[in-house]
Amino acid sequence: MSVLEKIDSPADLKKISNKELEELASEIRAAVLHKVSNVGGHVGPNLGVTELTIALHKVFNSPVDKFIWDVCHQTYPHKILTGRKNGFTDGHFHDITPYTSQRESEHDFFTVGHTSTSIANALGYAKARDLTKDKGNIIAVIGDGSISGGLAMEALNNAGDFQGNLIILFNDNQMSIAENHGGLYRNLAELRATNGQAENNFFKTFGLDYKYLENGNDIESLVNLFEEVKDIDNPIVLHIHTEKGRGYQPALENKEAFHWHMPFDLETGQSKVTDSGKSYSSIMLDYMDKKVSEGLPLVAINAAIPGIFGLKQFAAKYPDRYIDAGIAEQFTITFGGAMAAAGARPIIFHNSTFVQRAYDQFWHDLAINEEPAIVIVKGGVISGSDETHQGSSAMTWISNIPNIKYLAPTSEEEFISILDWALDQHEEPVVIQMPEHGLESRPTVLTDFSTSSYQMTKAGEKVAILALGGLYSHGEKVAKILAENGVNPTLVNPIFINDLDQAFLENLVENHQVIATIEDGILDGGFGQKVASFLGKYDVKVLNFGAKREFNDSVPVAELYDRYHLTPELMVADILSLLK
């Protein structure tokens, strides 16, 4: 019997020997690698904290003692030790969520997939514990990538005033998703180099006690450290140096690529998913290369996710034209906006699920000041991601901020045309929703996007289909099926997410009974509802196709499309029902 077979709960961990703990670490790594190599997932973060997690559960008593994990890219060992090891076996990979989930286990206290939340959450639990005269250690587990986030800094500042048990376990593997950037990391490097003895100590400036452990992958050392601070009556930071990707050579050799990886061959580390070649990201990189070579003061800015856009190639070629701000979405918008106001041409890259953290900066800094920065948003679509990584609200909230031009290209040509216009103009911020449904090539006639101007791509009657951005191809399919059913529809590429082409819509009313909008996001407050609101005074029926305002947790996209009537066949059926 393997050691892992003996472990069904943290209580079982306390019964095994120190030698078996080392064997258990190897078995946990093997289980994690088996899962992620088959279905994809976070590799390096989970491998790096295996010993740390074993030691936590060996010393402390979960769930009385509460582990509050940050971002949860590293919680697979925790899940394995808390009764969920079956989720790492064939046929059960999708039985558990990628991150902590209150609905999944009594050992998980928050549903978390975003960064920098753990210290604030832990501090809240600790304060409530003391107010209610409860017991237990409160332990925040946060990495060196997450620590740079503004929320983590705010929480550290408040923790410095707290008088009670709070353990901040700082997992320092010298990496965020990609490499770390910023002045903070020079101090962390100094602390590592001096075994935590450097006079300049970032954590101590907040009034926090501090201990350093160099070998953060040694179970015995970890157990001794945790025993020493268990039941401490004041906040303390445990700075633990670990190795990201430990135990798997490909993950050690390419830490960024194996932070999160698509399914891969376990022996070679080679991806099982082939690169489709040309993409909107590669088009963007070629475009920026061209503009820099032409002398444009262009700068690419992102917040710790260069791999999502393929920006490392650009960064290597133009290091002075690339800024990775770390976990700092708010900073990128204010900083980039100011650069644009001062005459530079910044392009700010964001994933939709993370950019929502910068809502106030979009509103207060970018929009009110009409700073002509360009923001590229990727992933703002209906997806099968877990509930913490849904980006389908982006079109709703961005499109309701004044003074922003928000555009949804449908093709390579349109994407380039929008970029050309956005870089040439200096009047307003421009947000571009990067298409997500494959690279399309379609001729474009529009070169000026200063005023909303919908493009009629097929003239018809009775039914008009306004298919936005990445779902324009759905509109084409709907039009084709309608034609097969004896209806000659009008097909429209709106392009503009937030600005209505009112004259165009008024003209549609004259010879159309039904106007259908299709969008890849939440309907409430979105594109379709803006159209419906404007047309409310006219004698025309309006159908809006898009997502409901709800959280979905790893629901397959095909199932969501059925639920929302976003398949071409279901949309056609709904449209035809209104023509009867």
Rosetta blueprint (number, residue, H / E / L):
1 M L
2 S L
3 V L
4 L H
5 E H
6 K H
7 I L
8 D L
9 S L
10 P H
11 A H
12 D H
13 L H
14 K L
15 K L
16 I L
17 S L
18 N H
19 K H
20 E H
21 L H
22 E H
23 E H
24 L H
25 A H
26 S H
27 E H
28 I H
29 R H
30 A H
31 A H
32 V H
33 L H
34 H H
35 K H
36 V H
37 S H
38 N H
39 V H
40 G L
41 G E
42 H E
43 V L
44 G H
45 P H
46 N H
47 L H
48 G H
49 V L
50 T H
51 E H
52 L H
53 T H
54 I H
55 A H
56 L H
57 H H
58 K H
59 V H
60 F L
61 N L
62 S L
63 P L
64 V L
65 D L
66 K E
67 F E
68 I E
69 W E
70 D L
71 V L
72 C L
73 H L
74 Q L
75 T L
76 Y H
77 P H
78 H H
79 K H
80 I H
81 L H
82 T H
83 G H
84 R H
85 K H
86 N H
87 G H
88 F H
89 T L
90 D L
91 G L
92 H L
93 F H
94 H H
95 D H
96 I L
97 T L
98 P L
99 Y L
100 T L
101 S L
102 Q L
103 R L
104 E L
105 S L
106 E L
107 H L
108 D L
109 F L
110 F L
111 T L
112 V L
113 G L
114 H L
115 T L
116 S L
117 T L
118 S H
119 I H
120 A H
121 N H
122 A H
123 L H
124 G H
125 Y H
126 A H
127 K H
128 A H
129 R H
130 D H
131 L H
132 T L
133 K L
134 D L
135 K L
136 G L
137 N L
138 I E
139 I E
140 A E
141 V E
142 I E
143 G E
144 D L
145 G L
146 S H
147 I H
148 S H
149 G L
150 G H
151 L H
152 A H
153 M H
154 E H
155 A H
156 L H
157 N H
158 N H
159 A H
160 G L
161 D L
162 F L
163 Q L
164 G L
165 N L
166 L E
167 I E
168 I E
169 L E
170 F E
171 N E
172 D E
173 N L
174 Q L
175 M E
176 S L
177 I L
178 A L
179 E E
180 N L
181 H L
182 G L
183 G L
184 L H
185 Y H
186 R H
187 N H
188 L H
189 A H
190 E H
191 L H
192 R H
193 A H
194 T L
195 N L
196 G L
197 Q L
198 A L
199 E L
200 N L
201 N L
202 F L
203 F L
204 K H
205 T H
206 F H
207 G L
208 L L
209 D E
210 Y E
211 K E
212 Y E
213 L E
214 E L
215 N L
216 G L
217 N L
218 D L
219 I H
220 E H
221 S H
222 L H
223 V H
224 N H
225 L H
226 F H
227 E H
228 E H
229 V H
230 K L
231 D L
232 I L
233 D L
234 N L
235 P E
236 I E
237 V E
238 L E
239 H E
240 I E
241 H E
242 T L
243 E L
244 K L
245 G L
246 R L
247 G L
248 Y L
249 Q H
250 P H
251 A H
252 L H
253 E H
254 N L
255 K L
256 E L
257 A L
258 F L
259 H L
260 W E
261 H E
262 M L
263 P L
264 F E
265 D L
266 L L
267 E L
268 T L
269 G L
270 Q L
271 S E
272 K L
273 V L
274 T L
275 D L
276 S L
277 G L
278 K L
279 S L
280 Y H
281 S H
282 S H
283 I H
284 M H
285 L H
286 D H
287 Y H
288 M H
289 D H
290 K H
291 K H
292 V H
293 S H
294 E L
295 G L
296 L L
297 P L
298 L E
299 V E
300 A E
301 I E
302 N E
303 A L
304 A L
305 I L
306 P H
307 G H
308 I H
309 F H
310 G L
311 L L
312 K H
313 Q H
314 F H
315 A H
316 A H
317 K H
318 Y L
319 P H
320 D H
321 R H
322 Y E
323 I E
324 D E
325 A L
326 G L
327 I L
328 A L
329 E H
330 Q H
331 F H
332 T H
333 I H
334 T H
335 F H
336 G H
337 G H
338 A H
339 M H
340 A H
341 A H
342 A L
343 G L
344 A L
345 R E
346 P E
347 I E
348 I E
349 F E
350 H E
351 N E
352 S H
353 T H
354 F H
355 V H
356 Q H
357 R H
358 A H
359 Y H
360 D H
361 Q H
362 F H
363 W H
364 H H
365 D H
366 L H
367 A H
368 I L
369 N L
370 E L
371 E L
372 P L
373 A L
374 I E
375 V E
376 I E
377 V E
378 K E
379 G L
380 G L
381 V L
382 I L
383 S L
384 G L
385 S L
386 D L
387 E H
388 T H
389 H H
390 Q L
391 G L
392 S L
393 S L
394 A H
395 M H
396 T H
397 W H
398 I H
399 S H
400 N L
401 I L
402 P L
403 N L
404 I L
405 K E
406 Y E
407 L E
408 A L
409 P L
410 T L
411 S L
412 E H
413 E H
414 E H
415 F H
416 I H
417 S H
418 I H
419 L H
420 D H
421 W H
422 A H
423 L H
424 D H
425 Q L
426 H L
427 E L
428 E L
429 P L
430 V E
431 V E
432 I E
433 Q E
434 M L
435 P L
436 E L
437 H L
438 G L
439 L L
440 E L
441 S L
442 R L
443 P L
444 T L
445 V L
446 L L
447 T L
448 D L
449 F L
450 S L
451 T L
452 S L
453 S L
454 Y L
455 Q E
456 M E
457 T E
458 K E
459 A L
460 G L
461 E L
462 K E
463 V E
464 A E
465 I E
466 L E
467 A E
468 L L
469 G H
470 G H
471 L H
472 Y H
473 S H
474 H H
475 G H
476 E H
477 K H
478 V H
479 A H
480 K H
481 I H
482 L H
483 A H
484 E H
485 N L
486 G L
487 V L
488 N L
489 P L
490 T E
491 L E
492 V E
493 N E
494 P L
495 I L
496 F E
497 I L
498 N L
499 D L
500 L L
501 D L
502 Q H
503 A H
504 F H
505 L H
506 E H
507 N H
508 L H
509 V H
510 E L
511 N L
512 H E
513 Q E
514 V E
515 I E
516 A E
517 T E
518 I E
519 E E
520 D E
521 G E
522 I E
523 L L
524 D L
525 G L
526 G L
527 F H
528 G H
529 Q H
530 K H
531 V H
532 A H
533 S H
534 F H
535 L H
536 G H
537 K H
538 Y L
539 D L
540 V L
541 K E
542 V E
543 L E
544 N E
545 F E
546 G E
547 A E
548 K L
549 R L
550 E L
551 F L
552 N L
553 D L
554 S L
555 V L
556 P L
557 V H
558 A H
559 E H
560 L H
561 Y H
562 D H
563 R H
564 Y L
565 H L
566 L L
567 T L
568 P H
569 E H
570 L H
571 M H
572 V H
573 A H
574 D H
575 I H
576 L H
577 S H
578 L H
579 L H
580 K L
